[in-house]
Amino acid sequence: MKYYVYLPLLFLISSSLAFAQDPTRFSDQVSQISKDYPVSDYQSSVVFTGSSTIRMWKSLQQDFPKEKIVNTGFGGSQASDLLYYLDELVLGYRPEKVFIYEGDNDLAAGKSTEEIITTYNLIVEQIRAELPDTEIILISAKPSLSRWELADSYLELNAAMKKYARVNKNVRYANLWNPMLTANKTPMEDIFLDDNLHMNAKGYAIWAKVLRKFL
């Protein structure tokens, strides 16, 4: 099944999802990102965006030294928040590639896979409309110790993301779920900070190894 939204419906859903929670709570973070990464200096770059898992990836440029990296992650965000700030966080940079990590906080907030994929579709369609040659990489929801009770929901979302990427041009899916599991199929315990949600340097090394092949 191909995910597709007719244009009039696209903007209707876009408005309703964008205001499902108040996205302006991130205005200070977004303003700071714009100062840290001036649009004029980072044209045709590689953008990594999404929630705090991206925001806290401090070694991004070091991990991908041959690329001009922009980190527009904003902590606590959901897919609908990214949709709201898409101009500032993605489109303005006219990136060659954009890596997106959203869905983790959405599921923790009780959103359904269908709702998240619908929002992802809106994001993808807007990027396509302005930047038809930009490649979009959807990063799977990660397994974490603190949210392991949601594992089934995360796997359902990841399967939907993989399917979505398979049937949409210039969209790819990056599986970070399996590389973060032990042989017993549980999250590695030594790749997280004390909150058991966000990753330490060892966790990000796993991400860098997997995502390097998309560059």
C-alpha positions in Angstrom: 0.0 0.0 0.0 1.5 3.3 -1.0 1.0 6.2 1.5 -0.4 9.2 -0.4 -2.3 12.3 0.6 -4.2 14.5 -1.9 -2.9 18.1 -1.8 -6.0 19.8 -0.3 -6.2 17.2 2.4 -2.5 17.5 2.9 -2.7 21.1 4.2 -5.8 20.3 6.2 -4.1 17.5 8.1 -0.9 19.5 8.3 -2.7 22.2 10.2 -4.5 19.9 12.6 -1.3 17.9 13.4 0.9 20.9 13.8 -1.3 22.2 16.5 -1.9 18.9 18.3 0.4 20.3 20.9 1.9 23.8 21.0 5.0 23.7 18.8 6.0 27.3 19.8 7.4 25.8 23.0 10.5 25.1 20.9 10.9 28.6 19.5 14.0 29.4 21.7 15.7 26.1 20.6 14.9 26.8 16.9 16.2 30.3 17.2 19.5 29.1 18.7 19.9 26.5 16.0 19.5 29.2 13.3 22.3 31.1 15.1 24.6 28.1 15.4 24.0 27.1 11.7 23.4 30.2 9.6 21.5 29.2 6.5 23.8 31.2 4.2 26.8 29.2 5.5 25.3 25.7 5.2 23.7 25.4 1.8 23.7 22.0 0.2 24.7 20.4 3.5 23.6 17.2 5.2 21.0 17.8 7.8 20.3 15.6 10.8 17.1 16.6 12.5 14.6 15.2 15.0 14.3 14.9 18.8 16.9 14.9 21.6 18.7 11.8 20.3 19.9 13.9 17.4 20.3 17.1 19.4 22.7 15.3 21.9 24.8 13.8 19.1 27.7 16.2 19.7 30.2 14.3 17.6 28.2 14.4 14.4 30.6 16.5 12.4 33.6 14.5 13.7 31.8 11.2 12.8 31.2 12.3 9.2 34.3 14.6 8.6 33.9 14.6 4.8 30.4 16.2 5.0 29.1 19.6 5.9 26.8 18.6 8.8 23.9 20.6 10.2 22.4 19.4 13.5 18.9 20.8 13.9 17.7 18.3 16.5 15.5 19.8 19.2 14.9 18.0 22.4 11.5 16.6 23.3 10.1 17.1 19.8 7.6 15.0 18.0 7.1 14.6 14.3 4.4 17.3 14.2 6.8 19.7 15.8 9.3 19.1 13.0 6.6 19.6 10.4 5.8 23.0 12.0 9.5 24.1 11.8 10.4 22.4 8.6 11.4 25.6 6.8 13.8 26.7 9.6 15.2 23.2 10.4 15.4 21.6 6.9 14.2 23.4 3.8 16.2 26.6 4.3 19.5 24.6 4.1 18.5 23.0 0.8 20.3 19.8 1.9 21.5 17.1 -0.3 20.4 14.6 2.3 18.3 14.8 5.4 18.3 12.3 8.2 15.1 12.3 10.4 14.6 10.8 13.9 11.1 11.3 15.1 8.5 8.9 16.5 10.2 7.9 19.8 8.5 10.7 21.8 5.4 10.4 19.7 4.9 6.8 20.8 5.7 7.6 24.4 3.0 10.3 24.3 0.5 7.8 23.1 0.3 8.5 19.4 -0.5 5.7 17.0 1.8 4.4 14.2 -0.8 5.6 11.7 -0.7 9.1 13.0 3.1 9.2 13.0 3.3 7.9 9.4 0.7 10.4 8.3 2.8 13.2 9.7 6.0 11.7 8.2 4.2 11.8 4.8 3.4 15.4 5.2 7.1 16.1 6.0 8.3 14.1 3.0 5.8 15.7 0.6 6.8 19.2 1.6 10.5 18.4 1.2 9.8 16.9 -2.2 7.8 19.9 -3.3 10.7 22.3 -2.7 13.7 19.9 -3.0 12.8 17.1 -5.3 16.4 15.8 -5.5 17.0 15.7 -1.7 17.3 12.2 -0.3 15.4 11.5 2.9 16.6 8.9 5.4 14.1 7.9 8.1 15.9 6.6 11.1 14.1 3.8 13.0 12.9 4.2 16.5 15.7 3.0 18.8 15.3 0.4 21.6 16.0 1.9 25.0 15.9 0.5 28.5 13.6 3.2 29.8 11.0 2.6 27.2 11.4 -1.1 26.6 7.7 -1.7 27.6 6.8 0.0 24.3 9.0 -2.3 22.3 6.0 -3.8 20.3 4.8 -0.4 19.4 8.3 0.7 18.3 8.6 -2.4 16.1 5.2 -1.7 14.5 6.3 1.9 13.8 9.7 0.7 12.3 7.9 -1.8 10.1 5.6 1.0 8.8 8.6 3.3 8.2 10.4 0.6 6.3 7.4 0.0 4.1 6.8 3.7 3.6 10.4 4.1 2.4 10.2 1.2 0.1 7.4 2.7 -2.0 8.4 6.4 -2.0 11.1 7.8 -4.2 14.2 9.2 -2.6 13.2 7.9 0.8 15.3 5.3 2.6 15.0 3.6 5.9 17.9 3.2 8.4 17.5 0.3 10.8 19.2 1.2 14.1 17.0 -1.2 16.2 18.9 -4.4 15.6 22.4 -3.1 16.0 21.5 -1.8 19.5 20.4 -5.2 20.8 22.3 -7.9 22.6 22.3 -11.5 21.4 19.3 -12.0 23.7 17.4 -9.3 21.7 17.3 -6.8 24.6 18.8 -3.3 24.6 22.6 -3.1 25.3 23.0 -1.7 28.8 26.3 0.0 28.3 25.4 2.4 25.5 23.1 4.7 27.5 23.4 7.6 29.9 22.1 7.3 33.4 18.5 8.0 32.2 18.6 4.8 30.1 17.0 6.7 27.2 19.7 8.9 25.7 23.0 7.4 24.3 26.6 7.7 25.4 29.5 7.8 23.0 29.5 4.0 22.5 25.8 4.3 21.4 26.5 7.0 18.9 29.5 5.0 17.5 26.9 2.3 16.6 24.8 4.9 14.9 27.7 6.4 13.0 28.7 3.0 11.7 25.2 2.2 10.4 24.5 5.7 8.9 27.9 6.1 7.3 26.7 3.8 4.4 24.0 6.3 3.5 26.7 8.9 2.9 
